[in-house]
């Protein structure tokens, strides 16, 4: 049952908190996913929390190994900035059901979903707390990802849930790759690129992990 979290070199209390927050968001995650993504597929996502190598340029990544889908999160980042780490984790989970083929469109979609889910979670904990946390995450995020989120909000303001509908249409092959790229090109800066994040020293993801 979602979430399947295995961890090492991380405080169990943080993992328990992370698990409870993800359980709270389970139905909402499904609400942002297309029709081909169900509870069974969500349950099968493998979440791994461990300390990343200091050489790493990212704090989260989504990886497919065979028929297994992993979302990996840096334990050091989770300890230092819990809610930013949760947003990163939700971003990684969103990659599992994103059908966007253009890299930038894919990142815009995942930023939109992850921030929307986190916003929903924090809304229950007070307006002041919610605003403070969201601003702190944006302040510390890479510039390009703040730009992707800004673009997502702009597109959603123009047409409610447009990214979710596009994702579903792409899944059903109702939008060509060319038209997908042209749609976003109209709104993006000319030299917008996705930063290449190389994953180094990836551990074996099934052994030597604890599970709650």
N, C-alpha and C positions, 0 to 999 in steps of 0.2 A: 504493500500500500504506500502511496505517495505521502511523504517523501522518503525514499531510500537513501539515507545519509551514512556514509562510512567515513571515518576520520582518523587522523593521527597527529600528534604534536599540537593538540588543541584542547582547550578547557571544555570539559563535558557540559558545563552550565551553558556555554555559548551555543553548543550544538543543540541542546534541549530547547533553548529560546528560538533558534533558527527553525527547528522542526515544528514548533508550535505556530510560529508565524506563517510558515509555508502551508500547514494544515488549514489555517484560517483562510488562506488565499486560494485554496485548491479549486473551489467552484468558480471563482473569479478568473483564474488562469484559463480554465476551460471556456469561459465566456469570451475570451479574447482569441481563442483558437478557431481554426476553420473546421468545417464539417467532418473532415477525415481524421481529426485528432480527438481521441476519446479518453476516458478514465484509464483504460488499460494501457494506452501508450504513455500517458502521464506517469502512471505507477511504475513503468519500466525504465524511466530515466534514472540513471545512477549518478548520485551526487557524491563527490569526493572532496574532502577538505583536508589539506595538508600544506606544509610550508613549501612555497615555491623556491626555486633556486634564486639567488640574488642577481643572477644574470637575466632573469625574466623581465620583460618590459610590460607585462600585463598582470592583473590580479585574478583573472577568470578566463577560462576558455571552454568552448564546446568542442568535443572531439568524438568521432565515430570510429570504433574499433570492431571490425567484423559487423555483427548485427547489434552491438552494444553501443548505447549512446551515453556519454559521460558529460556532466557539467562539473568542472573542477574549480575550486575556490582556494585562494591563498589564505591559509590559517592565520598568518601574521596580519594580514589586512583585516580579517574578521575580528581579531582581537583589538586592533587599533581603531577601526571605524565600522562599527556593527552595521548601521543602516546603509552606508555606502556599499558595504560588502553584500548586503541583502539585495540592493538594487542591481549590482553586478551579477549576482546569482540568478535573479529574475530575467535579466538580459540573456544570460546563457540558456536558460530554460526556453525563452522565446525563440531562440534559434532552432529549437527542435521542431517547431510548427510553422516557421516562416518558409514561404515558398518563393520569396523574392529571389531572382537570379542575379540582379545587379547588386554588387557588394555594398554600395552606398545606400541603396533602397533597403537592403536587408538590415543594415545597422540603424537606419532611421526607424524602421518598423520595430526592432527590438528595443530601442530606446523609448519609443512611445509606449509599448506594452509594459516595460519594466517600471517606468516612472508612474504610469497610470495605476498599476497594481500597488506600488509602494504608497502612492497618494491615498488610495482607498484604505490601506491598512492604517496609515497615520491619522487619517481623518477621525477615526474613532478615539484617538488619544489626545485630541485637543487642537484647536486651530493654531495657537501660538507654537506649540511643540512641532506640529506638522510643518509650518512655515520655516522654522529655524532649521530643521533637519534637511528639508529639500534644498534650501539655499546653501547649506554647508556642503552638500553633495555636489551641486552645480559648481560651487566655487573651487572645489578641489579636483573636478573632473578635467580630463584633457580637452583642449579647446575644440578639437574637431567633434568630440562627442557632445559637447554643449551645443555646438552648431547643429548636429543631427537632431537633438531634442528640440531645439528652437524651431527647426524646419518641420518636425512632426507636429508640434503645437500649431504652427501656422496652417499646415494642410488640414488639420482636424478642425480648426476654426472656420476654414473656408467651407468644409463639408464634414459633418459629424461622422466619425468612424470610417472615414474614407480609406484609411490604410487597412483596416480589417476587411472591408469589402474587396479591395484590390487583391489582398492576399488570397481570399477565397476564389476570386476570378482567375488568378494566376494558377492556383491549384487545379482549377477546372479547364485550364488552357484557353481561357477566353480573352487573354491579353498576351500579345506577342512580346518577346524579349525586347525587341526594338521599340515598341510603343511604351513599354514599361520604363525603359531608359530615357526616352524622350519626355515622358511625363515629369520625371524628377529633374531633368536637365533644365527645364523652364524655370525652376525655382532655385537651383543651386548655383553657388559661385563657380566660375569657370575652372579653377584649379583645385577643385575639391577631390581628395583622394582618401581612401581608407589606409591608415597606417598599417604597415605589415608588422605583425607580432609573431615572432618566432618562439616556439615552445621548445625549450632545451631541458635536458635531464628529466624527462618524463618518467615517473616511477611506474612500477607494475601496479595496476589499479584495482586488483582483486585481492592481493595478499597483504598481510601485516596491517590491516586497517581494523579499527574498532567499530562496532555498530551498537546503537542504543537498543 
